[in-house]
Amino acid sequence: MVEAIDRLGRDYNEIIHTINHLKQEKIGLLVTSMPLLSEPLGDPLLDRFVKDLILQLLAMIAEKERTESKRRQAQGIKIAKEKGVYQGRPTLYGPDARDPQKQAVYYQIV
């Protein structure tokens, strides 16, 4: 059971691979945001065809959304850097590290 199809993988191929693996192992898949996928249509062949088609479409849409989200994030970071607002993640190990133990580790190595 998953909330949305995009929880099965990071991209289209990974989602489809996961779905195919579940089928091979004869494990049912319930997508709570798509109750249509758990209801039989009557004809088993048509049922399998329609569900596979819907799953592939949802997997493609999930990958497109992820790509678009990453693009928007990169765009936002670029704008923030231009404004001098974005600093990035603080250094974990280095002379400026917040944690004194991690500073000590840095100086032991360097």
Backbone as CSV, one residue per row, in Angstrom:
resi,resn,N_x,N_y,N_z,CA_x,CA_y,CA_z,C_x,C_y,C_z
1,MET,0.852,-1.163,0.000,0.000,0.000,0.000,0.905,1.235,0.000
2,VAL,0.635,2.143,-0.933,1.369,3.404,-1.009,0.376,4.542,-1.179
3,GLU,0.768,5.730,-0.748,-0.083,6.916,-0.880,-0.175,7.349,-2.336
4,ALA,0.964,7.388,-3.014,0.999,7.824,-4.405,2.024,6.986,-5.151
5,ILE,1.840,6.877,-6.440,2.695,6.030,-7.270,4.149,6.496,-7.244
6,ASP,4.376,7.789,-7.056,5.747,8.307,-7.074,6.562,7.863,-5.863
7,ARG,5.925,7.246,-4.875,6.647,6.733,-3.714,7.376,5.429,-4.037
8,LEU,7.112,4.841,-5.211,7.724,3.563,-5.575,9.106,3.716,-6.202
9,GLY,9.488,4.924,-6.565,10.800,5.122,-7.181,11.066,6.580,-7.473
10,ARG,12.303,6.848,-7.895,12.725,8.224,-8.136,12.496,8.664,-9.579
11,ASP,12.331,7.705,-10.486,12.068,8.061,-11.875,11.172,6.997,-12.509
12,TYR,10.797,7.228,-13.772,9.863,6.341,-14.470,10.352,4.891,-14.464
13,ASN,11.610,4.680,-14.857,12.129,3.314,-14.957,12.130,2.598,-13.607
14,GLU,12.488,3.309,-12.560,12.515,2.693,-11.230,11.102,2.345,-10.756
15,ILE,10.142,3.210,-11.026,8.753,2.940,-10.644,8.232,1.713,-11.382
16,ILE,8.443,1.677,-12.713,7.975,0.539,-13.517,8.680,-0.742,-13.080
17,HIS,9.977,-0.661,-12.798,10.717,-1.835,-12.330,10.124,-2.358,-11.015
18,THR,9.814,-1.451,-10.098,9.229,-1.843,-8.811,7.868,-2.498,-9.013
19,ILE,7.045,-1.907,-9.879,5.720,-2.472,-10.159,5.856,-3.868,-10.758
20,ASN,6.765,-4.036,-11.722,6.969,-5.347,-12.346,7.484,-6.367,-11.335
21,HIS,8.358,-5.932,-10.439,8.861,-6.833,-9.397,7.718,-7.285,-8.480
22,LEU,6.849,-6.353,-8.104,5.699,-6.710,-7.267,4.799,-7.713,-7.986
23,LYS,4.607,-7.518,-9.300,3.780,-8.456,-10.082,4.409,-9.844,-10.102
24,GLN,5.734,-9.905,-10.324,6.423,-11.193,-10.369,6.290,-11.941,-9.049
25,GLU,6.331,-11.202,-7.967,6.212,-11.809,-6.643,4.753,-12.019,-6.234
26,LYS,3.835,-11.652,-7.140,2.391,-11.770,-6.905,1.960,-10.991,-5.657
27,ILE,2.513,-9.787,-5.536,2.179,-8.889,-4.428,1.234,-7.830,-4.966
28,GLY,0.087,-7.681,-4.316,-0.881,-6.678,-4.744,-0.394,-5.273,-4.439
29,LEU,-0.823,-4.339,-5.255,-0.438,-2.939,-5.077,-1.695,-2.115,-4.889
30,LEU,-1.740,-1.377,-3.794,-2.866,-0.492,-3.521,-2.331,0.925,-3.420
31,VAL,-2.801,1.785,-4.330,-2.416,3.194,-4.328,-3.598,3.949,-3.739
32,THR,-3.436,4.448,-2.516,-4.575,5.031,-1.799,-5.116,6.293,-2.455
33,SER,-4.276,7.000,-3.208,-4.761,8.205,-3.881,-5.480,7.877,-5.191
34,MET,-5.445,6.608,-5.612,-6.109,6.173,-6.849,-6.941,4.919,-6.586
35,PRO,-8.106,5.053,-5.968,-8.914,3.869,-5.656,-9.358,3.100,-6.903
36,LEU,-9.397,3.758,-8.061,-9.777,3.100,-9.314,-8.875,1.904,-9.609
37,LEU,-7.620,1.991,-9.208,-6.670,0.922,-9.498,-6.944,-0.351,-8.709
38,SER,-7.750,-0.274,-7.674,-8.022,-1.469,-6.871,-9.386,-2.085,-7.178
39,GLU,-10.154,-1.458,-8.076,-11.476,-1.983,-8.421,-11.411,-2.760,-9.733
40,PRO,-11.958,-3.988,-9.760,-11.963,-4.757,-11.009,-12.950,-4.159,-12.017
41,LEU,-12.583,-4.256,-13.304,-13.437,-3.715,-14.361,-14.367,-4.771,-14.957
42,GLY,-14.146,-6.022,-14.640,-14.998,-7.083,-15.169,-14.185,-8.058,-15.999
43,ASP,-13.667,-7.605,-17.120,-12.851,-8.436,-18.004,-11.400,-8.405,-17.504
44,PRO,-10.840,-9.558,-17.127,-9.480,-9.573,-16.563,-8.417,-8.989,-17.507
45,LEU,-8.538,-9.266,-18.807,-7.561,-8.747,-19.765,-7.655,-7.227,-19.867
46,LEU,-8.873,-6.717,-19.976,-9.093,-5.271,-20.033,-8.663,-4.623,-18.718
47,ASP,-8.965,-5.289,-17.624,-8.594,-4.792,-16.297,-7.080,-4.602,-16.204
48,ARG,-6.331,-5.624,-16.600,-4.870,-5.559,-16.545,-4.330,-4.477,-17.482
49,PHE,-4.890,-4.395,-18.692,-4.452,-3.396,-19.671,-4.661,-1.978,-19.144
50,VAL,-5.864,-1.692,-18.661,-6.190,-0.339,-18.191,-5.331,0.031,-16.982
51,LYS,-5.180,-0.894,-16.050,-4.386,-0.595,-14.855,-2.915,-0.380,-15.200
52,ASP,-2.379,-1.210,-16.103,-0.988,-1.019,-16.527,-0.808,0.327,-17.218
53,LEU,-1.763,0.682,-18.053,-1.701,1.963,-18.757,-1.740,3.130,-17.770
54,ILE,-2.647,3.068,-16.814,-2.759,4.137,-15.810,-1.477,4.224,-14.983
55,LEU,-0.940,3.078,-14.575,0.289,3.084,-13.780,1.449,3.691,-14.559
56,GLN,1.545,3.365,-15.847,2.629,3.927,-16.653,2.467,5.430,-16.829
57,LEU,1.243,5.869,-17.035,1.001,7.312,-17.149,1.346,8.027,-15.844
58,LEU,0.924,7.465,-14.733,1.221,8.077,-13.439,2.725,8.097,-13.164
59,ALA,3.423,7.039,-13.563,4.876,6.993,-13.379,5.553,8.077,-14.211
60,MET,5.088,8.262,-15.442,5.653,9.299,-16.302,5.395,10.689,-15.716
61,ILE,4.178,10.911,-15.246,3.822,12.203,-14.648,4.659,12.453,-13.394
62,ALA,4.870,11.416,-12.589,5.674,11.559,-11.369,7.101,11.979,-11.707
63,GLU,7.669,11.374,-12.756,9.030,11.751,-13.150,9.069,13.188,-13.658
64,LYS,8.079,13.576,-14.454,8.019,14.957,-14.961,7.916,15.950,-13.803
65,GLU,7.077,15.647,-12.817,6.919,16.535,-11.660,8.220,16.660,-10.884
66,ARG,8.917,15.552,-10.711,10.196,15.578,-9.986,11.229,16.413,-10.741
67,THR,11.289,16.237,-12.051,12.222,17.011,-12.868,11.907,18.497,-12.781
68,GLU,10.631,18.825,-12.880,10.216,20.228,-12.813,10.506,20.817,-11.432
69,SER,10.288,20.047,-10.392,10.560,20.511,-9.033,12.049,20.804,-8.850
70,LYS,12.903,19.910,-9.361,14.348,20.123,-9.262,14.772,21.359,-10.054
71,ARG,14.159,21.565,-11.218,14.480,22.730,-12.036,14.114,24.011,-11.291
72,ARG,12.918,24.015,-10.693,12.480,25.198,-9.944,13.374,25.448,-8.735
73,GLN,13.778,24.377,-8.067,14.659,24.515,-6.907,15.989,25.134,-7.329
74,ALA,16.569,24.627,-8.416,17.839,25.167,-8.904,17.689,26.634,-9.295
75,GLN,16.563,26.965,-9.904,16.297,28.346,-10.295,16.206,29.242,-9.050
76,GLY,15.522,28.775,-8.024,15.400,29.537,-6.784,16.739,29.729,-6.094
77,ILE,17.562,28.685,-6.088,18.890,28.779,-5.477,19.747,29.787,-6.239
78,LYS,19.659,29.749,-7.565,20.429,30.688,-8.390,20.039,32.131,-8.071
79,ILE,18.747,32.391,-7.983,18.262,33.743,-7.675,18.715,34.166,-6.280
80,ALA,18.618,33.242,-5.312,19.029,33.558,-3.941,20.528,33.844,-3.872
81,LYS,21.336,33.092,-4.636,22.783,33.339,-4.658,23.090,34.704,-5.250
82,GLU,22.360,35.066,-6.315,22.567,36.375,-6.938,22.249,37.506,-5.965
83,LYS,21.264,37.282,-5.102,20.888,38.290,-4.107,21.790,38.239,-2.874
84,GLY,22.633,37.209,-2.793,23.509,37.059,-1.636,22.815,36.473,-0.423
85,VAL,21.644,35.885,-0.622,20.867,35.326,0.487,21.242,33.873,0.743
86,TYR,21.495,33.128,-0.310,21.743,31.688,-0.198,23.208,31.437,0.128
87,GLN,23.449,30.722,1.190,24.809,30.411,1.610,25.146,28.936,1.395
88,GLY,24.139,28.113,1.219,24.377,26.675,1.126,24.424,26.054,2.508
89,ARG,24.687,24.776,2.540,24.755,24.056,3.803,26.040,24.416,4.547
90,PRO,25.974,24.570,5.875,27.192,24.888,6.633,28.206,23.746,6.543
91,THR,29.483,24.095,6.625,30.551,23.108,6.580,30.480,22.222,7.822
92,LEU,30.464,20.906,7.595,30.401,19.981,8.733,31.760,19.818,9.387
93,TYR,32.799,19.625,8.570,34.155,19.420,9.080,35.045,20.508,8.496
94,GLY,35.592,21.316,9.350,36.465,22.392,8.898,36.736,23.348,10.039
95,PRO,37.562,24.357,9.792,37.881,25.303,10.857,36.669,26.124,11.295
96,ASP,35.667,26.228,10.430,34.471,27.015,10.752,33.285,26.157,11.189
97,ALA,33.500,24.858,11.381,32.405,23.962,11.758,31.823,24.376,13.105
98,ARG,30.519,24.250,13.231,29.842,24.636,14.479,30.159,23.683,15.627
99,ASP,30.279,22.402,15.291,30.530,21.378,16.307,32.036,21.315,16.609
100,PRO,32.440,21.582,17.860,33.870,21.561,18.204,34.533,20.206,17.954
101,GLN,33.774,19.121,18.131,34.336,17.790,17.872,34.668,17.625,16.393
102,LYS,33.808,18.153,15.534,34.058,18.045,14.095,35.207,18.961,13.678
103,GLN,35.385,20.069,14.378,36.559,20.918,14.136,37.827,20.143,14.507
104,ALA,37.768,19.442,15.644,38.920,18.662,16.104,39.266,17.566,15.099
105,VAL,38.257,16.889,14.576,38.487,15.849,13.566,39.163,16.466,12.348
106,TYR,38.688,17.620,11.938,39.270,18.318,10.783,40.756,18.589,11.026
107,TYR,41.096,19.116,12.203,42.491,19.464,12.493,43.370,18.224,12.673
108,GLN,42.781,17.100,13.084,43.550,15.854,13.182,43.934,15.347,11.800
109,ILE,43.038,15.545,10.845,43.285,15.053,9.486,44.203,16.005,8.725
110,VAL,43.973,17.303,8.904,44.749,18.306,8.160,45.972,18.595,8.928
